[in-house]
Amino acid sequence: MIRVMYWWKVTPGREEAFTAAWAGVTRWMRAHVAGARGSLLIRSGEDPHEFVAIARWVSRAAWEASRARTPDDPELLAHVQVMKATAERARPHVFHDEVADLTLTGEGDERDMS
């Protein structure tokens, strides 16, 4: 399992639109893209316009395969357009290997680490 971190600087006053679009993209990816396992979005405590997403993928190859194709789904494209209109990438994405995850999932289920 890998994690990919993304950083955004969101336009002041557009935070709700950005987070709704991010959720739409994440749900679409999880439902339609092989290897996508969802994402966590966090907001900086020091700068309310800075957001970080941590996406989980089964492998870097799965992430790269998802980037190689261009989906034309209108729902996905609408969410992506809102994200682009409300925020800019603050830093390039970074890959991390998952060592352990002791959090609860966003769906309220516990992951067994045994």
GROMACS elastic network, one bead per residue, 0.5 to 0.9 nm:
[ bonds ]
;  ai    aj funct       b0    kb
    1    56     6  0.69677   500
    1    57     6  0.58266   500
    1    59     6  0.55229   500
    1    60     6  0.82863   500
    1    97     6  0.65059   500
    1    98     6  0.56418   500
    1    99     6  0.84197   500
    2    55     6  0.82348   500
    2    56     6  0.58800   500
    2    57     6  0.53477   500
    2    58     6  0.62176   500
    2    59     6  0.56724   500
    2    60     6  0.66184   500
    2    95     6  0.69284   500
    2    96     6  0.57246   500
    2    98     6  0.52386   500
    2    99     6  0.88677   500
    3    39     6  0.88352   500
    3    54     6  0.61931   500
    3    55     6  0.53471   500
    3    57     6  0.62023   500
    3    58     6  0.87409   500
    3    59     6  0.86887   500
    3    60     6  0.87185   500
    3    94     6  0.82797   500
    3    95     6  0.58365   500
    3    96     6  0.50716   500
    3    97     6  0.61568   500
    3    98     6  0.63279   500
    4    39     6  0.89666   500
    4    53     6  0.79622   500
    4    54     6  0.56039   500
    4    55     6  0.50831   500
    4    56     6  0.65666   500
    4    57     6  0.77478   500
    4    60     6  0.88950   500
    4    63     6  0.88809   500
    4    93     6  0.65169   500
    4    94     6  0.55749   500
    4    96     6  0.62301   500
    4    97     6  0.87776   500
    5    52     6  0.68019   500
    5    53     6  0.56248   500
    5    55     6  0.63893   500
    5    92     6  0.86021   500
    5    93     6  0.53858   500
    5    94     6  0.52420   500
    5    95     6  0.65360   500
    5    96     6  0.78862   500
    6    51     6  0.82628   500
    6    52     6  0.55501   500
    6    53     6  0.51556   500
    6    54     6  0.65712   500
    6    55     6  0.81299   500
    6    89     6  0.75982   500
    6    90     6  0.82686   500
    6    91     6  0.71931   500
    6    92     6  0.68818   500
    6    94     6  0.69947   500
    7    50     6  0.72167   500
    7    51     6  0.58200   500
    7    53     6  0.65911   500
    7    88     6  0.85556   500
    7    89     6  0.58177   500
    7    90     6  0.52609   500
    7    91     6  0.55891   500
    7    92     6  0.73468   500
    7    93     6  0.71184   500
    8    49     6  0.80518   500
    8    50     6  0.57517   500
    8    51     6  0.52208   500
    8    52     6  0.63912   500
    8    53     6  0.84429   500
    8    87     6  0.60897   500
    8    88     6  0.55100   500
    8    91     6  0.73145   500
    9    49     6  0.55677   500
    9    51     6  0.64783   500
    9    86     6  0.86754   500
    9    87     6  0.54602   500
    9    88     6  0.54702   500
    9    89     6  0.62957   500
    9    90     6  0.55516   500
   10    13     6  0.83724   500
   10    14     6  0.66878   500
   10    15     6  0.62784   500
   10    18     6  0.72998   500
   10    48     6  0.85749   500
   10    50     6  0.62166   500
   10    51     6  0.73472   500
   10    83     6  0.88337   500
   10    86     6  0.58131   500
   10    88     6  0.65800   500
   10    89     6  0.87271   500
   11    14     6  0.55038   500
   11    15     6  0.71026   500
   11    18     6  0.89106   500
   11    49     6  0.67737   500
   11    85     6  0.86569   500
   11    86     6  0.55424   500
   11    87     6  0.56729   500
   11    88     6  0.82357   500
   12    15     6  0.68066   500
   12    48     6  0.85620   500
   12    49     6  0.64082   500
   12    86     6  0.86481   500
   13    16     6  0.77518   500
   13    17     6  0.87553   500
   13    49     6  0.88858   500
   14    17     6  0.54183   500
   14    18     6  0.61778   500
   14    19     6  0.87463   500
   14    49     6  0.89455   500
   14    86     6  0.58204   500
   14    87     6  0.81826   500
   15    18     6  0.50796   500
   15    19     6  0.61247   500
   15    20     6  0.85644   500
   15    48     6  0.86921   500
   15    49     6  0.72131   500
   15    86     6  0.76033   500
   15    87     6  0.86807   500
   16    19     6  0.52351   500
   16    20     6  0.61119   500
   16    21     6  0.85428   500
   17    20     6  0.52343   500
   17    21     6  0.61453   500
   17    22     6  0.85523   500
   17    82     6  0.71317   500
   17    83     6  0.78149   500
   17    86     6  0.72437   500
   18    21     6  0.51622   500
   18    22     6  0.60365   500
   18    23     6  0.85866   500
   18    79     6  0.87512   500
   18    82     6  0.66696   500
   18    83     6  0.53841   500
   18    84     6  0.86570   500
   18    85     6  0.85346   500
   18    86     6  0.58671   500
   18    87     6  0.71494   500
   19    23     6  0.61199   500
   19    24     6  0.85851   500
   19    41     6  0.81022   500
   19    83     6  0.82522   500
   20    23     6  0.51398   500
   20    24     6  0.62688   500
   20    25     6  0.87767   500
   20    79     6  0.81471   500
   20    82     6  0.89890   500
   20    83     6  0.89017   500
   21    25     6  0.62106   500
   21    26     6  0.85412   500
   21    76     6  0.89878   500
   21    78     6  0.81612   500
   21    80     6  0.68594   500
   21    81     6  0.84808   500
   21    82     6  0.61163   500
   21    83     6  0.59068   500
   22    25     6  0.51726   500
   22    26     6  0.60769   500
   22    27     6  0.85744   500
   22    41     6  0.82714   500
   22    53     6  0.89967   500
   22    79     6  0.70383   500
   22    80     6  0.78285   500
   22    82     6  0.87197   500
   22    83     6  0.67256   500
   23    26     6  0.50646   500
   23    27     6  0.60398   500
   23    28     6  0.84594   500
   23    39     6  0.86939   500
   23    41     6  0.86683   500
   23    79     6  0.85746   500
   24    27     6  0.52786   500
   24    28     6  0.60971   500
   24    29     6  0.85476   500
   24    75     6  0.81832   500
   24    76     6  0.72105   500
   24    79     6  0.60771   500
   24    80     6  0.86646   500
   25    28     6  0.51449   500
   25    29     6  0.60531   500
   25    30     6  0.85394   500
   25    75     6  0.85598   500
   25    76     6  0.59079   500
   25    77     6  0.85369   500
   25    79     6  0.59585   500
   25    80     6  0.67959   500
   26    29     6  0.51481   500
   26    30     6  0.60849   500
   26    31     6  0.85969   500
   26    36     6  0.87388   500
   26    37     6  0.89365   500
   26    38     6  0.59448   500
   26    39     6  0.64209   500
   26    55     6  0.86076   500
   27    30     6  0.51434   500
   27    31     6  0.61838   500
   27    32     6  0.85946   500
   27    38     6  0.71060   500
   27    39     6  0.88424   500
   28    31     6  0.51950   500
   28    32     6  0.59648   500
   28    33     6  0.78939   500
   28    75     6  0.82592   500
   28    76     6  0.65957   500
   29    32     6  0.52540   500
   29    33     6  0.51391   500
   29    34     6  0.83502   500
   29    36     6  0.62276   500
   29    37     6  0.82410   500
   29    38     6  0.74304   500
   29    76     6  0.84466   500
   30    33     6  0.60151   500
   30    34     6  0.78555   500
   30    35     6  0.80368   500
   30    36     6  0.51212   500
   30    37     6  0.56537   500
   30    38     6  0.54748   500
   30    39     6  0.87693   500
   31    34     6  0.83388   500
   31    36     6  0.81200   500
   31    37     6  0.89427   500
   32    36     6  0.82976   500
   33    36     6  0.57391   500
   33    37     6  0.89541   500
   33    62     6  0.86877   500
   33    66     6  0.67695   500
   34    37     6  0.86431   500
   34    57     6  0.89958   500
   34    58     6  0.87158   500
   34    62     6  0.68472   500
   34    63     6  0.87788   500
   34    65     6  0.88247   500
   34    66     6  0.78158   500
   35    56     6  0.85955   500
   35    57     6  0.54647   500
   35    58     6  0.50185   500
   35    59     6  0.70234   500
   35    61     6  0.88669   500
   35    62     6  0.53467   500
   35    63     6  0.71450   500
   35    66     6  0.85579   500
   36    39     6  0.86890   500
   36    55     6  0.80050   500
   36    56     6  0.65154   500
   36    58     6  0.67697   500
   36    59     6  0.89163   500
   36    62     6  0.75434   500
   36    63     6  0.73715   500
   36    66     6  0.86198   500
   37    55     6  0.73139   500
   37    56     6  0.51043   500
   37    57     6  0.53716   500
   37    58     6  0.71038   500
   38    54     6  0.86150   500
   38    55     6  0.58220   500
   38    56     6  0.57024   500
   38    57     6  0.76329   500
   38   106     6  0.88957   500
   39    53     6  0.64340   500
   39    54     6  0.53880   500
   39    56     6  0.59104   500
   39    57     6  0.89990   500
   39   106     6  0.86946   500
   40    52     6  0.81929   500
   40    53     6  0.54204   500
   40    54     6  0.51440   500
   40    55     6  0.63580   500
   40    56     6  0.85176   500
   40   106     6  0.77787   500
   41    51     6  0.69225   500
   41    52     6  0.57853   500
   41    54     6  0.65316   500
   41    55     6  0.86190   500
   42    50     6  0.87056   500
   42    51     6  0.56882   500
   42    52     6  0.53004   500
   42    53     6  0.62637   500
   42    54     6  0.83234   500
   43    46     6  0.88266   500
   43    47     6  0.78980   500
   43    48     6  0.63744   500
   43    49     6  0.74767   500
   43    50     6  0.59967   500
   43    52     6  0.63640   500
   43    53     6  0.88035   500
   44    47     6  0.52588   500
   44    48     6  0.56534   500
   44    49     6  0.73962   500
   44    50     6  0.55311   500
   44    51     6  0.60735   500
   44    52     6  0.77419   500
   45    48     6  0.63779   500
   45    50     6  0.87526   500
   46    50     6  0.84932   500
   47    50     6  0.55967   500
   47    51     6  0.86587   500
   48    51     6  0.77604   500
   49    87     6  0.89561   500
   50    90     6  0.81129   500
   56    59     6  0.86637   500
   56    98     6  0.86653   500
   57    60     6  0.69911   500
   57    62     6  0.69123   500
   57    63     6  0.64693   500
   58    61     6  0.83851   500
   58    62     6  0.66298   500
   58    63     6  0.81077   500
   59    62     6  0.52318   500
   59    63     6  0.65684   500
   59    64     6  0.87643   500
   60    63     6  0.50043   500
   60    64     6  0.61065   500
   60    65     6  0.85175   500
   60    95     6  0.81516   500
   61    64     6  0.50197   500
   61    65     6  0.60365   500
   61    66     6  0.85796   500
   62    65     6  0.50701   500
   62    66     6  0.62708   500
   62    67     6  0.88000   500
   63    66     6  0.51669   500
   63    67     6  0.64815   500
   63    68     6  0.88841   500
   64    67     6  0.50971   500
   64    68     6  0.62933   500
   65    68     6  0.50923   500
   65    69     6  0.68507   500
   66    69     6  0.57926   500
   66    70     6  0.81508   500
   67    70     6  0.72922   500
   71    74     6  0.88509   500
   71    76     6  0.79374   500
   71    77     6  0.80832   500
   72    75     6  0.87636   500
   72    76     6  0.76888   500
   72    77     6  0.69073   500
   73    76     6  0.54526   500
   73    77     6  0.62066   500
   73    78     6  0.86869   500
   74    77     6  0.50642   500
   74    78     6  0.60297   500
   74    79     6  0.86898   500
   75    78     6  0.52766   500
   75    79     6  0.65122   500
   75    80     6  0.88027   500
   76    79     6  0.52582   500
   76    80     6  0.62120   500
   76    81     6  0.86543   500
   77    80     6  0.50082   500
   77    81     6  0.60733   500
   77    82     6  0.86744   500
   78    81     6  0.51728   500
   78    82     6  0.64126   500
   78    83     6  0.88024   500
   79    82     6  0.52092   500
   79    83     6  0.63231   500
   79    84     6  0.87486   500
   80    83     6  0.50754   500
   80    84     6  0.62196   500
   80    85     6  0.85948   500
   81    84     6  0.51126   500
   81    85     6  0.60972   500
   81    86     6  0.86287   500
   82    86     6  0.60626   500
   82    87     6  0.84712   500
   83    86     6  0.52791   500
   83    87     6  0.59104   500
   83    88     6  0.81672   500
   84    87     6  0.55835   500
   84    88     6  0.65166   500
   84    89     6  0.88241   500
   85    88     6  0.80641   500
   87    90     6  0.87781   500
   89    92     6  0.70936   500
   89    93     6  0.87951   500
   91    94     6  0.88197   500
   98   101     6  0.74016   500
  100   113     6  0.78492   500
  101   104     6  0.84634   500
  101   111     6  0.80343   500
  101   113     6  0.77254   500
  102   110     6  0.84923   500
  102   111     6  0.74152   500
  102   112     6  0.85897   500
  102   113     6  0.73921   500
  103   110     6  0.74391   500
  103   111     6  0.76323   500
  104   107     6  0.79967   500
  104   108     6  0.61921   500
  104   109     6  0.59615   500
  104   111     6  0.65779   500
  105   108     6  0.55014   500
  105   109     6  0.54763   500
  105   110     6  0.62582   500
  105   111     6  0.72003   500
  106   109     6  0.74725   500
  107   110     6  0.88995   500
